[in-house]
């Protein structure tokens, strides 16, 4: 009984590897995605820098407003807005590195 189970499991594993070879994404799809990203008007790095600047300006205005209203302990707000804009800058560079654009 154990031999039959082992043989069946081995046959299933062999059949599974044959089907996985057909299920892998092709290079043509990756080239198409890269071409779509490079053909756009703005690159991903430019868009991320613009979004980081917008986040920085909005954050600065909100922090200044809270500071003028006398809110205490704004360090969490400052850190949140700073790291949000830093994240956008890093994501633009990351996407550029992944797709090579």
DSSP file (Angstrom, degrees, kcal/mol; ACC not computed):
  #  RESIDUE AA STRUCTURE BP1 BP2  ACC     N-H-->O    O-->H-N    N-H-->O    O-->H-N    TCO  KAPPA ALPHA  PHI   PSI    X-CA   Y-CA   Z-CA
    1    1 A X     >        0   0    0      0, 0.0     4,-1.9     0, 0.0     5,-0.1   0.000 360.0 360.0 360.0 -41.1    0.0    0.0    0.0
    2    2 A X  H  >  +     0   0    0      1,-0.2     4,-2.3     2,-0.2     5,-0.2   0.856 360.0  54.3 -68.2 -33.8    2.8    2.4    0.8
    3    3 A X  H  > S+     0   0    0      2,-0.2     4,-2.4     1,-0.2    -1,-0.2   0.899 107.6  49.8 -65.1 -39.9    4.6    1.6   -2.4
    4    4 A X  H  > S+     0   0    0      2,-0.2     4,-2.5     1,-0.2    -2,-0.2   0.912 110.7  49.2 -65.8 -42.4    1.4    2.5   -4.4
    5    5 A X  H  X S+     0   0    0     -4,-1.9     4,-2.5     1,-0.2    -2,-0.2   0.910 112.1  48.8 -63.6 -42.5    1.0    5.8   -2.6
    6    6 A X  H  X S+     0   0    0     -4,-2.3     4,-2.3     2,-0.2    -2,-0.2   0.908 112.4  48.1 -63.8 -41.8    4.7    6.7   -3.2
    7    7 A X  H  X S+     0   0    0     -4,-2.4     4,-2.5     2,-0.2    -2,-0.2   0.913 112.4  48.5 -65.7 -42.7    4.4    5.8   -6.9
    8    8 A X  H  X S+     0   0    0     -4,-2.5     4,-2.3     1,-0.2    -2,-0.2   0.919 112.3  48.6 -64.6 -43.1    1.2    7.8   -7.3
    9    9 A X  H  X S+     0   0    0     -4,-2.5     4,-2.2     2,-0.2    -1,-0.2   0.892 111.3  50.3 -63.5 -39.5    2.8   10.8   -5.6
   10   10 A X  H  X S+     0   0    0     -4,-2.3     4,-2.2     2,-0.2    -2,-0.2   0.911 110.9  48.9 -65.6 -41.8    5.9   10.5   -7.8
   11   11 A X  H  X S+     0   0    0     -4,-2.5     4,-2.3     1,-0.2    -2,-0.2   0.885 110.6  50.9 -65.1 -38.2    3.8   10.4  -10.9
   12   12 A X  H  X S+     0   0    0     -4,-2.3     4,-2.2     2,-0.2    -1,-0.2   0.896 109.9  50.0 -65.5 -39.6    1.7   13.4   -9.8
   13   13 A X  H  X S+     0   0    0     -4,-2.2     4,-1.9     2,-0.2    -2,-0.2   0.904 111.4  48.6 -65.7 -40.4    4.9   15.4   -9.1
   14   14 A X  H  X S+     0   0    0     -4,-2.2     4,-1.3     1,-0.2    -2,-0.2   0.905 113.1  46.8 -66.6 -40.9    6.3   14.5  -12.5
   15   15 A X  H  X S+     0   0    0     -4,-2.3     4,-1.6     1,-0.2    -1,-0.2   0.874 109.7  55.2 -66.8 -36.5    3.0   15.5  -14.2
   16   16 A X  H  X S+     0   0    0     -4,-2.2     4,-1.8     1,-0.2    -2,-0.2   0.886 104.7  51.9 -66.3 -39.5    2.9   18.7  -12.3
   17   17 A X  H  X S+     0   0    0     -4,-1.9     4,-1.1     1,-0.2    -1,-0.2   0.840 106.7  54.5 -68.1 -31.5    6.4   19.9  -13.4
   18   18 A X  H  X S+     0   0    0     -4,-1.3     4,-0.6     1,-0.2    -1,-0.2   0.892 110.5  45.5 -68.3 -38.0    5.5   19.3  -17.0
   19   19 A X  H  X S+     0   0    0     -4,-1.6     4,-0.9     1,-0.2     3,-0.5   0.801 105.4  61.3 -74.9 -28.6    2.4   21.6  -16.7
   20   20 A X  H  X S+     0   0    0     -4,-1.8     4,-0.6     1,-0.2     3,-0.3   0.823  95.1  62.2 -67.5 -29.6    4.3   24.3  -14.8
   21   21 A X  H  < S+     0   0    0     -4,-1.1     3,-0.4     1,-0.2    -1,-0.2   0.849 106.2  45.3 -65.1 -32.4    6.6   24.8  -17.7
   22   22 A X  H  < S+     0   0    0     -4,-0.6    -1,-0.2    -3,-0.5    -2,-0.2   0.700 107.5  59.3 -81.3 -19.2    3.6   25.9  -19.8
   23   23 A X  H  < S+     0   0    0     -4,-0.9    -1,-0.2    -3,-0.3    -2,-0.2   0.531  78.2 110.1 -89.1  -6.1    2.3   28.1  -17.1
   24   24 A X  S  < S-     0   0    0     -4,-0.6     2,-0.1    -3,-0.4    -3,-0.0  -0.441  77.1-108.0 -72.2 141.7    5.3   30.4  -16.8
   25   25 A X        -     0   0    0     -2,-0.1    -1,-0.1     1,-0.1     2,-0.1  -0.423  38.5-124.4 -68.7 144.4    5.0   33.9  -18.1
   26   26 A X     >  -     0   0    0     -2,-0.1     4,-1.1     1,-0.1     3,-0.3  -0.336  13.1-115.4 -87.9 168.4    6.8   34.6  -21.3
   27   27 A X  H  > S+     0   0    0      1,-0.2     4,-2.5     2,-0.2     5,-0.2   0.784 110.9  65.9 -70.8 -27.5    9.4   37.2  -22.2
   28   28 A X  H  > S+     0   0    0      1,-0.2     4,-2.0     2,-0.2    -1,-0.2   0.873  99.7  50.7 -65.3 -35.5    7.1   38.8  -24.7
   29   29 A X  H  > S+     0   0    0     -3,-0.3     4,-2.2     2,-0.2    -1,-0.2   0.900 111.2  48.1 -67.6 -40.0    4.7   39.8  -21.9
   30   30 A X  H  X S+     0   0    0     -4,-1.1     4,-2.2     2,-0.2    -2,-0.2   0.894 111.8  49.6 -67.3 -38.7    7.5   41.4  -19.9
   31   31 A X  H  X S+     0   0    0     -4,-2.5     4,-2.4     2,-0.2    -1,-0.2   0.881 110.1  51.4 -65.7 -37.1    8.8   43.2  -23.0
   32   32 A X  H  X S+     0   0    0     -4,-2.0     4,-2.3     2,-0.2    -2,-0.2   0.907 109.9  48.9 -66.0 -41.4    5.3   44.5  -23.7
   33   33 A X  H  X S+     0   0    0     -4,-2.2     4,-2.1     2,-0.2    -2,-0.2   0.905 112.3  48.9 -64.2 -40.8    4.9   45.8  -20.2
   34   34 A X  H  X S+     0   0    0     -4,-2.2     4,-2.3     1,-0.2    -2,-0.2   0.906 111.3  49.3 -65.6 -41.0    8.3   47.5  -20.4
   35   35 A X  H  X S+     0   0    0     -4,-2.4     4,-1.7     1,-0.2    -2,-0.2   0.890 110.0  51.4 -66.0 -38.5    7.4   49.1  -23.8
   36   36 A X  H  < S+     0   0    0     -4,-2.3     4,-0.5     1,-0.2    -1,-0.2   0.891 112.1  46.9 -64.3 -39.2    4.1   50.3  -22.3
   37   37 A X  H >< S+     0   0    0     -4,-2.1     3,-0.5     1,-0.2    -2,-0.2   0.876 114.6  45.6 -71.9 -36.4    5.9   51.9  -19.4
   38   38 A X  H 3< S+     0   0    0     -4,-2.3    -1,-0.2     1,-0.2    -2,-0.2   0.749 106.8  59.1 -79.0 -22.0    8.6   53.6  -21.5
   39   39 A X  T 3< S+     0   0    0     -4,-1.7    -1,-0.2    -5,-0.2    -2,-0.2   0.584  83.3 103.2 -83.2  -8.4    6.1   54.9  -24.1
   40   40 A X  S <  S-     0   0    0     -3,-0.5    -3,-0.0    -4,-0.5    -4,-0.0  -0.313  81.5-118.3 -72.1 160.5    4.1   56.9  -21.6
   41   41 A X  S    S+     0   0    0      2,-0.0     2,-0.4     1,-0.0    -1,-0.1   0.916  98.2  40.7 -67.8 -45.1    4.7   60.7  -21.5
   42   42 A X  S    S-     0   0    0      4,-0.0     2,-0.2     3,-0.0    -2,-0.1  -0.816  83.1-130.3-103.2 144.0    6.0   60.7  -17.9
   43   43 A X     >  -     0   0    0     -2,-0.4     4,-2.1     1,-0.1     5,-0.2  -0.480  27.8-109.9 -83.3 165.2    8.4   58.2  -16.5
   44   44 A X  H  > S+     0   0    0      1,-0.2     4,-2.2     2,-0.2     5,-0.2   0.837 118.7  55.5 -66.0 -31.4    7.6   56.6  -13.2
   45   45 A X  H  > S+     0   0    0      2,-0.2     4,-2.1     1,-0.2    -1,-0.2   0.911 107.6  48.6 -67.9 -41.1   10.4   58.5  -11.5
   46   46 A X  H  > S+     0   0    0      2,-0.2     4,-2.3     1,-0.2    -2,-0.2   0.922 112.2  48.5 -63.7 -43.6    9.0   61.8  -12.7
   47   47 A X  H  X S+     0   0    0     -4,-2.1     4,-2.5     1,-0.2    -2,-0.2   0.909 111.5  49.5 -63.9 -41.4    5.6   61.0  -11.4
   48   48 A X  H  X S+     0   0    0     -4,-2.2     4,-2.2     1,-0.2    -1,-0.2   0.876 110.5  50.4 -67.8 -35.5    6.9   59.8   -8.0
   49   49 A X  H  X S+     0   0    0     -4,-2.1     4,-2.1     2,-0.2    -1,-0.2   0.895 111.2  48.6 -67.9 -39.0    8.9   63.0   -7.6
   50   50 A X  H  X S+     0   0    0     -4,-2.3     4,-2.4     2,-0.2    -2,-0.2   0.930 112.9  47.4 -65.1 -44.8    5.9   65.1   -8.4
   51   51 A X  H  X S+     0   0    0     -4,-2.5     4,-2.6     1,-0.2    -2,-0.2   0.873 110.7  52.2 -64.7 -36.2    3.8   63.2   -6.0
   52   52 A X  H  X S+     0   0    0     -4,-2.2     4,-2.3     2,-0.2    -1,-0.2   0.893 109.9  49.1 -66.3 -38.8    6.5   63.5   -3.3
   53   53 A X  H  X S+     0   0    0     -4,-2.1     4,-2.4     2,-0.2    -2,-0.2   0.911 111.8  48.5 -65.9 -41.8    6.6   67.2   -3.8
   54   54 A X  H  X S+     0   0    0     -4,-2.4     4,-2.6     2,-0.2     5,-0.2   0.927 112.6  48.2 -63.7 -44.5    2.8   67.5   -3.5
   55   55 A X  H  X S+     0   0    0     -4,-2.6     4,-2.5     1,-0.2    -2,-0.2   0.893 111.6  51.2 -62.0 -39.2    2.9   65.4   -0.4
   56   56 A X  H  X S+     0   0    0     -4,-2.3     4,-2.3     2,-0.2    -2,-0.2   0.903 111.9  45.7 -64.9 -41.7    5.7   67.5    1.1
   57   57 A X  H  X S+     0   0    0     -4,-2.4     4,-2.3     2,-0.2    -2,-0.2   0.930 114.6  46.9 -68.7 -45.1    3.8   70.8    0.4
   58   58 A X  H  X S+     0   0    0     -4,-2.6     4,-2.4     1,-0.2     5,-0.2   0.921 114.1  48.9 -61.7 -42.7    0.5   69.5    1.8
   59   59 A X  H  X S+     0   0    0     -4,-2.5     4,-2.6    -5,-0.2     5,-0.2   0.904 110.0  50.6 -63.6 -41.7    2.3   68.1    4.8
   60   60 A X  H  X S+     0   0    0     -4,-2.3     4,-2.5     2,-0.2    -1,-0.2   0.906 111.5  48.2 -64.1 -41.0    4.2   71.4    5.4
   61   61 A X  H  X S+     0   0    0     -4,-2.3     4,-2.4     2,-0.2    -2,-0.2   0.916 113.7  46.6 -65.7 -42.7    1.0   73.4    5.3
   62   62 A X  H  X S+     0   0    0     -4,-2.4     4,-2.4     2,-0.2    -2,-0.2   0.901 113.8  47.6 -67.8 -39.1   -0.9   71.0    7.6
   63   63 A X  H  X S+     0   0    0     -4,-2.6     4,-2.3     2,-0.2    -2,-0.2   0.911 112.4  49.6 -67.6 -41.1    2.0   71.0   10.1
   64   64 A X  H  X S+     0   0    0     -4,-2.5     4,-2.3    -5,-0.2    -2,-0.2   0.907 111.3  49.8 -63.3 -41.2    2.3   74.8   10.0
   65   65 A X  H  X S+     0   0    0     -4,-2.4     4,-1.6     1,-0.2    -2,-0.2   0.930 112.3  46.5 -62.8 -46.0   -1.4   75.1   10.6
   66   66 A X  H  <>S+     0   0    0     -4,-2.4     5,-2.5     1,-0.2     4,-0.4   0.867 111.7  52.4 -64.6 -35.4   -1.4   72.7   13.5
   67   67 A X  H ><5S+     0   0    0     -4,-2.3     3,-1.0     1,-0.2    -1,-0.2   0.907 109.4  48.6 -67.4 -41.3    1.7   74.5   14.9
   68   68 A X  H 3<5S+     0   0    0     -4,-2.3    -1,-0.2     1,-0.2    -2,-0.2   0.791 107.4  56.1 -69.4 -27.4   -0.1   77.9   14.7
   69   69 A X  T 3<5S-     0   0    0     -4,-1.6    -1,-0.2    -5,-0.2    -2,-0.2   0.520 119.5-110.6 -82.1  -4.8   -3.1   76.5   16.4
   70   70 A X  T < 5 +     0   0    0     -3,-1.0     2,-0.2    -4,-0.4    -3,-0.2   0.698  55.0 166.8  88.2  20.4   -1.0   75.4   19.4
   71   71 A X      < -     0   0    0     -5,-2.5    -1,-0.2     1,-0.0     2,-0.2  -0.494  25.2-142.5 -69.7 134.9   -1.1   71.6   18.9
   72   72 A X  S    S+     0   0    0     -2,-0.2    -1,-0.0     1,-0.2    -5,-0.0  -0.604  70.1  26.9 -95.2 159.3    1.5   69.9   21.0
   73   73 A X        +     0   0    0     -2,-0.2     3,-0.4     1,-0.1     4,-0.2   0.974  60.2 159.9  57.3  66.3    3.5   66.8   20.1
   74   74 A X     >  +     0   0    0     -3,-0.2     4,-2.5     1,-0.2     5,-0.2   0.312  42.9 103.0 -95.9   7.9    3.6   67.1   16.3
   75   75 A X  H  > S+     0   0    0      1,-0.2     4,-2.4     2,-0.2     5,-0.2   0.856  79.5  52.9 -62.7 -33.8    6.6   64.9   15.9
   76   76 A X  H  > S+     0   0    0     -3,-0.4     4,-2.3     2,-0.2    -1,-0.2   0.899 110.3  47.9 -67.9 -39.1    4.4   62.0   14.7
   77   77 A X  H  > S+     0   0    0     -4,-0.2     4,-2.4     2,-0.2     5,-0.3   0.915 112.0  49.3 -66.0 -43.0    2.8   64.2   12.1
   78   78 A X  H  X S+     0   0    0     -4,-2.5     4,-2.3     1,-0.2    -2,-0.2   0.933 113.6  46.1 -62.1 -45.8    6.1   65.5   10.9
   79   79 A X  H  X S+     0   0    0     -4,-2.4     4,-2.6    -5,-0.2     5,-0.2   0.892 111.5  52.6 -64.9 -39.5    7.5   62.0   10.7
   80   80 A X  H  X S+     0   0    0     -4,-2.3     4,-1.6     2,-0.2    -2,-0.2   0.938 113.3  41.7 -64.2 -47.1    4.4   60.7    8.9
   81   81 A X  H  X S+     0   0    0     -4,-2.4     4,-1.9     2,-0.2    -1,-0.2   0.884 115.5  51.1 -68.7 -37.7    4.5   63.4    6.1
   82   82 A X  H  X S+     0   0    0     -4,-2.3     4,-2.3    -5,-0.3    -2,-0.2   0.939 113.1  43.8 -64.6 -46.5    8.3   63.1    5.7
   83   83 A X  H  X S+     0   0    0     -4,-2.6     4,-2.2     1,-0.2    -1,-0.2   0.771 108.8  58.8 -73.8 -23.8    8.3   59.4    5.3
   84   84 A X  H  X S+     0   0    0     -4,-1.6     4,-1.7    -5,-0.2    -1,-0.2   0.929 111.0  41.5 -66.5 -44.3    5.3   59.5    3.0
   85   85 A X  H  X S+     0   0    0     -4,-1.9     4,-1.9     2,-0.2    -2,-0.2   0.886 114.2  52.1 -71.0 -36.6    7.2   61.7    0.6
   86   86 A X  H  X S+     0   0    0     -4,-2.3     4,-2.4     1,-0.2    -2,-0.2   0.895 107.2  53.8 -63.6 -39.2   10.4   59.7    1.1
   87   87 A X  H  X S+     0   0    0     -4,-2.2     4,-2.5     1,-0.2    -1,-0.2   0.902 106.9  51.4 -60.8 -42.0    8.4   56.5    0.3
   88   88 A X  H  X S+     0   0    0     -4,-1.7     4,-1.7     2,-0.2    -1,-0.2   0.903 110.4  48.5 -64.2 -40.8    7.2   58.1   -3.0
   89   89 A X  H  X S+     0   0    0     -4,-1.9     4,-1.7     1,-0.2    -2,-0.2   0.934 114.0  46.2 -63.9 -45.1   10.7   59.0   -4.1
   90   90 A X  H  X S+     0   0    0     -4,-2.4     4,-2.3     1,-0.2    -2,-0.2   0.858 109.1  54.7 -68.4 -34.9   12.0   55.5   -3.3
   91   91 A X  H  X S+     0   0    0     -4,-2.5     4,-2.7     2,-0.2     5,-0.2   0.872 105.9  53.0 -67.3 -35.5    9.2   53.8   -5.0
   92   92 A X  H  X S+     0   0    0     -4,-1.7     4,-2.0     2,-0.2    -1,-0.2   0.926 112.2  44.2 -63.5 -43.7    9.9   55.7   -8.2
   93   93 A X  H  X S+     0   0    0     -4,-1.7     4,-2.2     2,-0.2    -2,-0.2   0.874 113.3  52.5 -66.9 -36.5   13.5   54.6   -8.1
   94   94 A X  H  X S+     0   0    0     -4,-2.3     4,-2.3     2,-0.2    -2,-0.2   0.925 110.4  45.9 -65.6 -46.0   12.4   51.1   -7.3
   95   95 A X  H  X S+     0   0    0     -4,-2.7     4,-2.3     1,-0.2     6,-0.2   0.888 112.4  52.3 -64.9 -38.0   10.0   50.8  -10.2
   96   96 A X  H  X>S+     0   0    0     -4,-2.0     4,-1.2    -5,-0.2     5,-1.1   0.897 110.9  47.3 -63.9 -39.6   12.6   52.3  -12.5
   97   97 A X  H  <5S+     0   0    0     -4,-2.2    -2,-0.2     2,-0.2    -1,-0.2   0.882 112.2  49.7 -69.6 -38.1   15.2   49.7  -11.4
   98   98 A X  H  <5S+     0   0    0     -4,-2.3    -2,-0.2     1,-0.2    -1,-0.2   0.954 121.2  32.0 -66.6 -50.1   12.8   46.8  -11.8
   99   99 A X  H  <5S-     0   0    0     -4,-2.3    -1,-0.2    -5,-0.2    -2,-0.2   0.547 102.4-128.0 -89.8  -6.8   11.6   47.6  -15.3
  100  100 A X  T  <5       0   0    0     -4,-1.2    -3,-0.2    -5,-0.2    -4,-0.1   0.868 360.0 360.0  67.0  37.5   14.9   49.2  -16.4
  101  101 A X      <       0   0    0     -5,-1.1    -4,-0.1    -6,-0.2    -5,-0.1   0.425 360.0 360.0-108.3 360.0   13.4   52.4  -17.7
